[in-house]
Amino acid sequence: MSKKPQRPRPAKTPRIRGLLGVGLDNEDGHKRITTGEKFALVGGSQETHEVMTETMLKTFEELKRRAKPLETIDPRELGEIIEKSRPS
């Protein structure tokens, strides 16, 4: 029985299914959790959690404006969008 030659598989592009933000500077004992359809944010001080929330909302607004679903965007491009979405 002869074996079929195996074709090389194309390299898979990483697929992003969702985003997770973790704040580590909580000292007031509050448990902060914010979730969206494709993201979850946990922890952080009130200020940090607000910044993470604003960043995620602006990030998903930009993805919508570009008509690019999270699952199809290049990770580098997503990183650039997130960086630009961070409040100053």
N, CA and C atoms as a LAMMPS dump frame, in Angstrom:
ITEM: TIMESTEP
0
ITEM: NUMBER OF ATOMS
264
ITEM: BOX BOUNDS ff ff ff
-5.0000000000000000e+02 5.0000000000000000e+02
-5.0000000000000000e+02 5.0000000000000000e+02
-5.0000000000000000e+02 5.0000000000000000e+02
ITEM: ATOMS id mol type element x y z
1 1 1 N 0.824 -1.169 0
2 1 2 C 0 0 0
3 1 3 C 0.885 1.255 0
4 2 1 N 0.65 2.132 -0.908
5 2 2 C 1.488 3.336 -0.988
6 2 3 C 0.853 4.478 -0.207
7 3 1 N 1.723 5.263 0.395
8 3 2 C 1.247 6.415 1.165
9 3 3 C 1.161 7.623 0.253
10 4 1 N 0.146 8.413 0.463
11 4 2 C 0.026 9.649 -0.291
12 4 3 C 1.022 10.652 0.263
13 5 1 N 1.675 11.383 -0.612
14 5 2 C 2.594 12.419 -0.099
15 5 3 C 1.79 13.479 0.658
16 6 1 N 2.313 13.871 1.787
17 6 2 C 1.622 14.891 2.57
18 6 3 C 2.031 16.272 2.092
19 7 1 N 1.017 17.074 1.878
20 7 2 C 1.264 18.457 1.497
21 7 3 C 1.552 19.265 2.756
22 8 1 N 2.477 20.188 2.66
23 8 2 C 2.725 21.021 3.845
24 8 3 C 1.482 21.847 4.157
25 9 1 N 1.173 21.918 5.423
26 9 2 C 0.016 22.703 5.844
27 9 3 C 0.414 24.166 5.94
28 10 1 N -0.468 25.041 5.472
29 10 2 C -0.155 26.465 5.61
30 10 3 C -0.131 26.839 7.089
31 11 1 N 0.73 27.783 7.405
32 11 2 C 0.827 28.251 8.794
33 11 3 C -0.496 28.875 9.197
34 12 1 N -0.952 28.51 10.379
35 12 2 C -2.215 29.062 10.854
36 12 3 C -1.98 30.43 11.473
37 13 1 N -2.86 31.346 11.143
38 13 2 C -2.83 32.654 11.758
39 13 3 C -3.532 32.542 13.107
40 14 1 N -2.942 33.087 14.156
41 14 2 C -3.613 33.004 15.453
42 14 3 C -4.988 33.666 15.379
43 15 1 N -5.981 33.032 15.956
44 15 2 C -7.324 33.599 15.994
45 15 3 C -7.601 34.075 17.41
46 16 1 N -8.09 35.257 17.507
47 16 2 C -8.403 35.845 18.799
48 16 3 C -9.897 35.664 19.026
49 17 1 N -10.25 35.019 20.103
50 17 2 C -11.652 34.736 20.423
51 17 3 C -12.232 35.746 21.403
52 18 1 N -11.375 36.357 22.196
53 18 2 C -11.838 37.309 23.19
54 18 3 C -10.646 37.974 23.849
55 19 1 N -10.915 39.017 24.604
56 19 2 C -9.859 39.762 25.276
57 19 3 C -10.081 39.723 26.779
58 20 1 N -8.989 39.642 27.524
59 20 2 C -9.036 39.616 28.975
60 20 3 C -8.12 40.705 29.508
61 21 1 N -8.666 41.541 30.368
62 21 2 C -7.872 42.564 31.037
63 21 3 C -7.833 42.275 32.524
64 22 1 N -6.647 42.349 33.103
65 22 2 C -6.485 42.077 34.531
66 22 3 C -5.771 43.252 35.178
67 23 1 N -6.421 43.861 36.147
68 23 2 C -5.813 44.943 36.914
69 23 3 C -5.243 44.384 38.199
70 24 1 N -4.028 44.774 38.53
71 24 2 C -3.347 44.2 39.688
72 24 3 C -3.102 45.194 40.821
73 25 1 N -3.654 46.39 40.691
74 25 2 C -3.332 47.417 41.686
75 25 3 C -4.468 47.698 42.666
76 26 1 N -5.334 46.747 42.9
77 26 2 C -6.463 46.944 43.804
78 26 3 C -6.01 46.843 45.256
79 27 1 N -6.247 47.902 46.007
80 27 2 C -5.906 47.887 47.43
81 27 3 C -7.104 48.215 48.305
82 28 1 N -8.285 48.433 47.699
83 28 2 C -9.447 48.84 48.489
84 28 3 C -10.403 47.69 48.804
85 29 1 N -10.076 46.477 48.343
86 29 2 C -10.895 45.317 48.666
87 29 3 C -12.113 45.108 47.782
88 30 1 N -12.401 46.042 46.883
89 30 2 C -13.541 45.878 45.977
90 30 3 C -13.2 44.868 44.891
91 31 1 N -14.183 44.092 44.494
92 31 2 C -14.015 43.143 43.39
93 31 3 C -14.712 43.739 42.182
94 32 1 N -13.921 44.104 41.198
95 32 2 C -14.457 44.745 40.002
96 32 3 C -14.417 43.758 38.837
97 33 1 N -15.563 43.58 38.202
98 33 2 C -15.668 42.692 37.046
99 33 3 C -16.564 43.378 36.025
100 34 1 N -16.068 43.498 34.822
101 34 2 C -16.85 44.048 33.719
102 34 3 C -16.734 43.079 32.558
103 35 1 N -17.867 42.716 31.974
104 35 2 C -17.839 41.795 30.839
105 35 3 C -18.587 42.384 29.659
106 36 1 N -18.143 42.001 28.499
107 36 2 C -18.81 42.34 27.258
108 36 3 C -18.949 41.063 26.458
109 37 1 N -19.478 41.176 25.271
110 37 2 C -19.69 39.987 24.451
111 37 3 C -18.38 39.243 24.184
112 38 1 N -17.3 39.993 23.982
113 38 2 C -16.024 39.357 23.644
114 38 3 C -14.866 39.856 24.495
115 39 1 N -15.181 40.333 25.711
116 39 2 C -14.107 40.719 26.605
117 39 3 C -14.542 40.572 28.059
118 40 1 N -13.552 40.458 28.92
119 40 2 C -13.779 40.434 30.367
120 40 3 C -12.648 41.213 31.025
121 41 1 N -13.016 42.036 31.994
122 41 2 C -12.052 42.826 32.753
123 41 3 C -12.242 42.501 34.223
124 42 1 N -11.157 42.22 34.902
125 42 2 C -11.25 41.885 36.318
126 42 3 C -10.172 42.63 37.104
127 43 1 N -10.551 43.004 38.327
128 43 2 C -9.594 43.584 39.256
129 43 3 C -9.228 45.018 38.961
130 44 1 N -8.209 45.442 39.663
131 44 2 C -7.699 46.793 39.505
132 44 3 C -8.375 47.772 40.441
133 45 1 N -7.715 48.895 40.636
134 45 2 C -8.311 49.994 41.393
135 45 3 C -9.465 50.557 40.57
136 46 1 N -10.236 51.436 41.172
137 46 2 C -11.347 52.038 40.434
138 46 3 C -10.831 52.743 39.184
139 47 1 N -9.749 53.493 39.333
140 47 2 C -9.183 54.232 38.192
141 47 3 C -8.697 53.271 37.096
142 48 1 N -7.956 52.248 37.49
143 48 2 C -7.444 51.288 36.513
144 48 3 C -8.582 50.583 35.792
145 49 1 N -9.596 50.171 36.541
146 49 2 C -10.718 49.46 35.93
147 49 3 C -11.46 50.366 34.943
148 50 1 N -11.617 51.634 35.286
149 50 2 C -12.269 52.584 34.376
150 50 3 C -11.457 52.757 33.102
151 51 1 N -10.131 52.835 33.223
152 51 2 C -9.268 52.965 32.043
153 51 3 C -9.373 51.719 31.167
154 52 1 N -9.347 50.532 31.792
155 52 2 C -9.477 49.289 31.011
156 52 3 C -10.821 49.246 30.294
157 53 1 N -11.89 49.648 30.99
158 53 2 C -13.23 49.626 30.394
159 53 3 C -13.301 50.572 29.207
160 54 1 N -12.829 51.78 29.386
161 54 2 C -12.85 52.758 28.295
162 54 3 C -12.02 52.265 27.105
163 55 1 N -10.873 51.673 27.388
164 55 2 C -10.017 51.144 26.323
165 55 3 C -10.738 50.059 25.535
166 56 1 N -11.386 49.135 26.218
167 56 2 C -12.1 48.052 25.52
168 56 3 C -13.236 48.598 24.678
169 57 1 N -14.015 49.521 25.241
170 57 2 C -15.141 50.077 24.485
171 57 3 C -14.658 50.783 23.222
172 58 1 N -13.605 51.588 23.347
173 58 2 C -13.064 52.29 22.176
174 58 3 C -12.461 51.303 21.173
175 59 1 N -11.837 50.243 21.672
176 59 2 C -11.255 49.23 20.79
177 59 3 C -12.338 48.574 19.948
178 60 1 N -13.431 48.166 20.58
179 60 2 C -14.497 47.506 19.83
180 60 3 C -15.238 48.473 18.914
181 61 1 N -15.326 49.741 19.287
182 61 2 C -15.892 50.757 18.377
183 61 3 C -15.031 50.878 17.12
184 62 1 N -13.708 50.877 17.304
185 62 2 C -12.797 50.984 16.16
186 62 3 C -12.874 49.738 15.273
187 63 1 N -12.963 48.572 15.873
188 63 2 C -13.117 47.346 15.08
189 63 3 C -14.401 47.412 14.252
190 64 1 N -15.458 47.892 14.872
191 64 2 C -16.736 48.024 14.147
192 64 3 C -16.602 49.037 13.008
193 65 1 N -15.938 50.155 13.299
194 65 2 C -15.751 51.186 12.264
195 65 3 C -14.968 50.622 11.075
196 66 1 N -13.982 49.774 11.358
197 66 2 C -13.173 49.172 10.296
198 66 3 C -13.834 47.94 9.682
199 67 1 N -14.97 47.531 10.233
200 67 2 C -15.693 46.339 9.768
201 67 3 C -14.806 45.097 9.831
202 68 1 N -14.078 44.963 10.945
203 68 2 C -13.184 43.813 11.14
204 68 3 C -13.575 43.089 12.412
205 69 1 N -14.102 41.886 12.288
206 69 2 C -14.422 41.116 13.496
207 69 3 C -13.153 40.769 14.263
208 70 1 N -13.29 40.653 15.558
209 70 2 C -12.162 40.328 16.423
210 70 3 C -11.459 39.05 15.977
211 71 1 N -12.23 38.06 15.555
212 71 2 C -11.666 36.759 15.192
213 71 3 C -10.803 36.797 13.931
214 72 1 N -10.948 37.833 13.129
215 72 2 C -10.221 37.87 11.858
216 72 3 C -9.08 38.889 11.825
217 73 1 N -8.982 39.71 12.837
218 73 2 C -7.979 40.774 12.795
219 73 3 C -6.592 40.223 13.143
220 74 1 N -5.597 40.776 12.512
221 74 2 C -4.213 40.399 12.797
222 74 3 C -3.859 40.862 14.211
223 75 1 N -3.214 40.018 14.992
224 75 2 C -2.866 40.408 16.364
225 75 3 C -2.059 41.701 16.463
226 76 1 N -1.18 41.95 15.514
227 76 2 C -0.395 43.202 15.556
228 76 3 C -1.298 44.413 15.348
229 77 1 N -2.229 44.276 14.402
230 77 2 C -3.156 45.379 14.146
231 77 3 C -4.035 45.615 15.376
232 78 1 N -4.475 44.546 16.021
233 78 2 C -5.278 44.68 17.225
234 78 3 C -4.479 45.402 18.316
235 79 1 N -3.212 45.036 18.465
236 79 2 C -2.366 45.708 19.45
237 79 3 C -2.263 47.202 19.196
238 80 1 N -2.148 47.57 17.931
239 80 2 C -2.083 48.992 17.573
240 80 3 C -3.398 49.691 17.91
241 81 1 N -4.507 49.04 17.626
242 81 2 C -5.815 49.629 17.926
243 81 3 C -5.977 49.819 19.43
244 82 1 N -5.604 48.802 20.213
245 82 2 C -5.722 48.901 21.661
246 82 3 C -4.862 50.036 22.184
247 83 1 N -3.644 50.139 21.683
248 83 2 C -2.731 51.199 22.134
249 83 3 C -3.312 52.581 21.83
250 84 1 N -3.911 52.746 20.648
251 84 2 C -4.502 54.036 20.282
252 84 3 C -5.789 54.314 21.049
253 85 1 N -6.434 53.256 21.544
254 85 2 C -7.708 53.403 22.26
255 85 3 C -7.529 53.752 23.729
256 86 1 N -6.304 53.612 24.242
257 86 2 C -6.059 53.91 25.648
258 86 3 C -6.214 55.397 25.894
259 87 1 N -6.923 55.767 26.975
260 87 2 C -7.053 57.189 27.29
261 87 3 C -5.692 57.789 27.626
262 88 1 N -5.535 59.042 27.285
263 88 2 C -4.247 59.73 27.536
264 88 3 C -4.075 60.099 28.98
